[in-house]
């Protein structure tokens, strides 16, 4: 199991020390303000993600915490983490989580038929004990050999003790035909042309009706003039 060493944080600018501020909380513990080495955290986070339990040790203490990296705030410019939330879940209660999907393999419909891989789902909602959370779920696209093939939720290899919270027949991935991609790109232009043509037709009809009304008015005036004579 991955381990992170932390220290209790005092009211100081920890970032100047090459450290990053963090908070630890959970239903069974009191919240703690912590700090830890930025580089060590990045190394662990890259491997663990948000769905893998991490052993958190506090310097000077004799207690260890099994936690999830619940939330990470990033600097908008540098992209570096600037604050971390560690959450200690109950290891006896099932919890919902979102697990990223990793697409792997080679689709013949893409490589040989010039199709485009369409990913309909990027993460899967699951329910499990925290210690059973998978870091990721792999999607093998080798089965997409034609444009009629699909990868469904029920086709995914799900670890034991993990409940999937999506319908089994939901489509995870397909391959679209080349012409369909072109149709989608051209569709907005065609719609705009149709709208312009429709507006032109409406204006032409309106103009004809106005001319008819003008002719009727002219006829009435002419008849009125003749009667007055």
KOLZA-709305 format. One record per residue: residue in three letters; x, y, z of N, C-alpha, C in turn. Coordinates in steps of 0.1 Angstrom, whole numbers, plus 2048, in hexadecimal, padded with zeros to 3 digits. Example, Ala and Ser with C-alpha at 12.3 -4.5 7.8 and 13.67 -1.06 7.14 Angstrom:
BEGIN
ALA8847C784E87B7D384E8847DF84E/SER8807EA8478897F584788180084F/
END
This chain:
BEGIN
UNK8087F480080080080080980D800/UNK8048177F980C8237F880B82B805/UNK81683180981683881681A847814/UNK81485081B81885E81B81B863829/UNK82686A82B82A86F83882687E839/UNK81E88184381988F84481E895852/UNK81C8A285381F8A98608128B1863/UNK8118B48708068BD8748098CB870/UNK8008D286A8038DF8648008EA86E/UNK8098F386F8078FF87880390A86E/UNK8019168747FD92286D809928866/UNK80E92285B819928854818925845/UNK81F92C83D81F92A82F82791D82B/UNK82091282B82790582982C90481B/UNK82790B81182B90A80383A90F801/UNK83E91880A84C91D80985691280E/UNK8519088158598FD81A8598F2810/UNK8538F38048528E87FB8478DE7FF/UNK83E8E38088348DA80D8268DE807/UNK81C8D680980F8D98048058D7810/UNK7FC8E08127F28DF81D7E88D4819/UNK7E38CE8247D88C48227CF8C382E/UNK7C48BC82D7BB8BA8387B78AC838/UNK7B68A68447B18988467A489884D/UNK79A89284878D89184F78688484C/UNK77C88185477487585276A87485D/UNK76086B85C75586A86575A865873/UNK76585E874769858880775860887/UNK77A86B880785872886783881886/UNK78B88888E78B89788E79389C882/UNK78F8A787C7978AC8717A58B1876/UNK7AF8AF86D7BD8B28707C28BB864/UNK7C98C58677D08CD85D7DE8C885C/UNK7E28C48507EF8BE84E7F78C5843/UNK8038C084180C8C58368158B9832/UNK8188B88268218AD8218298B2815/UNK8338AA81283C8AD8078358AC7FA/UNK8368B77F282F8B87E58338AD7DB/UNK8408AB7DA8458A17D08418927D4/UNK8418907E183D8827E682E8807E3/UNK82688B7E581888A7E28158877D4/UNK81C88F7CB81988D7BC81D87F7B8/UNK8278797BE82B86B7BA8208617BE/UNK81B8637CA81185A7CF80485C7C8/UNK8008687C57F386B7BF7F38667B1/UNK7FE8667AA7FF86179C7FC85279C/UNK80084B7A67FF83D7A77F18397AD/UNK7ED8407B77E183C7BE7D48427B8/UNK7D484F7B37C88557AE7BF8587BA/UNK7B28597B87A885C7C27A18507C8/UNK7A48447C279C8387C67A482D7CD/UNK7B08317D17B98277D77BC82C7E6/UNK7BA8237EF7BD8267FD7CC8297FF/UNK7D08338067DD8378097DF837818/UNK7EB83281D7EE83282B7F484082E/UNK7ED8478377F285483B7F8854849/UNK80585884A80C85885780E86685B/UNK80D86986880F87786D81C876875/UNK82587F87283287F879830882887/UNK83787A89083687C89E82A8758A4/UNK82286F89C8168688A181885989F/UNK8108518A68108428A580483D89E/UNK7FC8458987F08418927F1842883/UNK7EB83987B7EB83986D7DD83A868/UNK7DB84085D7CD8428577CD83C849/UNK7C28348467C08308387B783A832/UNK7BB8418287B484C8227B384B813/UNK7A985380E7A88557FF7AC8637FD/UNK7B38657F17B68737ED7A98797E7/UNK7A187F7EF7938827EC79288E7E2/UNK79B8987E479A8A47DB7A88AA7DB/UNK7AC8AF7CF7B88B67CD7B68C37C6/UNK7BA8CE7CC7B98DB7C57C68DE7BE/UNK7C58E37B17D18E67A97D28F57A7/UNK7DF8F97A57E19077A17DE908792/UNK7D691378F7D19147817DC917777/UNK7E791D77C7F29207737FD915773/UNK80291177E80D90777E8088F977D/UNK7FB8F77817F58E97807F98E078C/UNK8018E67968058DF7A17FA8DE7AC/UNK7FA8D37B47F08D27BF7F38DD7C9/UNK7E98E37CE7EA8EE7D87E38EB7E6/UNK7DA8E17E57D38DC7F17CD8CE7EF/UNK7CE8C67FA7C98B97F97BF8B6804/UNK7B48AF8017AB8A980A7AC89A80B/UNK7B08968177B188781A7A4883821/UNK79E87981D791874823793866828/UNK79086483579185683B78385083A/UNK78084683177384083077283483A/UNK76683083C76382484476681883B/UNK76E80F8407728038387687F8839/UNK75D7FB8407527F18427457F583A/UNK74580183473A80682D73D80881E/UNK734803815736805807734814803/UNK73C8197FB73C8277F773B8287E8/UNK7358327E37348357D474183D7D0/UNK74583A7C47518417BE7508407AF/UNK7588497A975984979A767845797/UNK76883B78E77583578A77783877B/UNK78383D77878684176A787834761/UNK78383575578482B74B79182D743/UNK7998237417A58237397A381B72C/UNK7A38217217A181A7147AE81570F/UNK7AE80870C7BA8027077B77F86FC/UNK7C27F46F47C07EB6E97BF7F26DC/UNK7BC7EB6D17BB7F16C47AE7EC6BD/UNK7A67F66B879A7F36B179D7F26A2/UNK7997E769C79B7E568D7927EF686/UNK7877F268C77D7FC68578480A684/UNK78D80C68D79481968D7A0818684/UNK7A980E6867B580D67F7B4809670/UNK7AA80066D7A97FB65F79D802658/UNK79380765F78780C65878681B659/UNK79082165F791830661785836669/UNK78082E67277583267B77B83B686/UNK77284168E7768496997708436A6/UNK7798416B077583B6BD76D8456C4/UNK7618416C97588496D07568446DE/UNK75B84C6E875A8486F674E84F6FC/UNK74584770073884C70673984E716/UNK74284671C74384672A75284772E/UNK75685073676485273A76784E748/UNK75D84D75075F84775E752840762/UNK75483676B74A82D76F74682F77D/UNK73983078073583278E734824794/UNK73A82279F73A8157A67368177B5/UNK73480B7BB73280B7CA7397FF7D0/UNK7428027DA74A7F77DF7507FC7ED/UNK7567F27F475E7F680076A7FE7FB/UNK76E80880277A8107FD7868087FA/UNK7897FD8017947F57FF7937EC7F2/UNK7877EC7EC7857E47E07847EE7D4/UNK7857FB7D67848047CA7908017C0/UNK78C8007B47977FF7A979C80D7A6/UNK7A880E7A37AE81B79F7A881F791/UNK7A68157887A181877B79B80B776/UNK79380C76B78D801765790802756/UNK7967F775179B7F77437907F3739/UNK7907F972E7867F772378E7F2717/UNK78C7E57137937DF70878B7E26FB/UNK7917EA6F278A7ED6E678D7E46DA/UNK7947D96DD7987CF6D278B7C96CC/UNK7807C96D37747C36CF76D7CB6C4/UNK7717D86C376B7E16B97717DF6AC/UNK76C7D56A57727D169876A7D768C/UNK75D7D968F7547DF68474D7EB68A/UNK7457F268273E7FE6867317FA68E/UNK72E7ED68E7237E86967267E36A4/UNK7337E26A67377DC6B37377E76BE/UNK7347E36CA7337EC6D673A7E66E2/UNK73F7EF6EB7437EA6F87397EF702/UNK7337E67097287EA71372E7E9721/UNK7267EF72A72A7EE73872C7E073D/UNK7237D77387247C973D7307C2737/UNK7377C872D7427C172774F7C472F/UNK74F7CE73875A7D274075E7C874A/UNK76B7C674D76F7BD75876F7C5765/UNK7667C276D7647C977A7697C0785/UNK7717C578E7777BD79976C7B87A2/UNK76F7AE7A97657A87B37627B27BE/UNK7567B17C37517B97CE74F7C87CA/UNK74F7CA7BD74C7D87B873F7D87B0/UNK7367E17B47297E27AE7297EE7A4/UNK7257EB7987247F678E7177FD78F/UNK71680A78F70A811790705817783/UNK70981077870381476B6FC807765/UNK6F380A75B6EC7FF7556F67F674D/UNK6F47E974D6FD7E07466FE7E3737/UNK6F37E77316F27E97226F67F771E/UNK6FB7FF72770080D72270C80B71A/UNK70D81370F71881270672481A70B/UNK72F81370C73C81A711743820705/UNK7448186FA74C81D6EF7478166E2/UNK74881E6D77458196CA74F81F6C0/UNK74D81C6B37558226A974B82769E/UNK74D83469B74483A69174A83A683/UNK74283967974683966B74C846667/UNK75684665E75C85365A75285D655/UNK74885964D73F862647736868651/UNK73386165C72B86666773287266E/UNK73F87166F74787C67574688866D/UNK74788665F746891656738897656/UNK72E88F65772089365871E89C664/UNK72489866F7228A067B7288AE67A/UNK7348AE67373B8BB6717348C4667/UNK72D8BE65D7268C66537188C9658/UNK7138C26617058C46657018D2669/UNK7098D96717058E76757048F0669/UNK70E8EE65F70D8F76537018F464B/UNK6FD8E764A6F18E46426E58EA649/UNK6E48E96566D98EE65D6D78FD65B/UNK6E390465B6E39136596DE91664B/UNK6E290E6416DE9116336CF90F632/UNK6CA9046396BB9016386B390D63F/UNK6B991264A6B291D6516B292A648/UNK6BD92C6416BD9386386B393662C/UNK6B392A6276A992761C69B929621/UNK69892462D68B925632686933634/UNK69093B63A68D94A63C68A95062E/UNK69294D62469095361668394F611/UNK67E94361267193E60D666946614/UNK66794862265D94F62965C95E624/UNK66796462266797261D66197360F/UNK66496960765E9695F964F9685FA/UNK64A95F60263B95D60463596A609/UNK63C97061363797C61963698860E/UNK6409886066419935FB6359915F1/UNK6339845ED6289815E461A9855EA/UNK6189825F760C9865FD60A9955FE/UNK61599C6006149AB6016109B05F3/UNK6169AA5E86129AF5DB6049AD5D8/UNK5FE9A15DC5F099E5DA5E89A95E1/UNK5EB9AC5ED5E49B65F55E49C45EE/UNK5F09C75E85F19D45E15E89D45D5/UNK5E89C95CE5DF9C85C25D19CA5C6/UNK5CD9C45D15BF9C55D55BB9D35D8/UNK5C59DA5DF5C29E85E35C19F15D7/UNK5CA9EE5CD5CA9F65C05BC9F45B9/UNK5B89E75B95AB9E45B259F9EB5B9/UNK59F9EC5C75959F25CE595A015CB/UNK5A0A075CB5A2A165C859CA195BA/UNK5A0A105B059CA125A358CA125A1/UNK586A075A8578A065A8571A125AE/UNK577A165B9571A225C1571A2E5B8/UNK57CA305B157EA3C5A8573A3C59D/UNK571A30597568A2E58C55AA31590/UNK556A2C59C549A2F5A2546A3E5A4/UNK550A455A954FA535AC54DA5B59F/UNK552A56594550A5D587541A5B582/
END
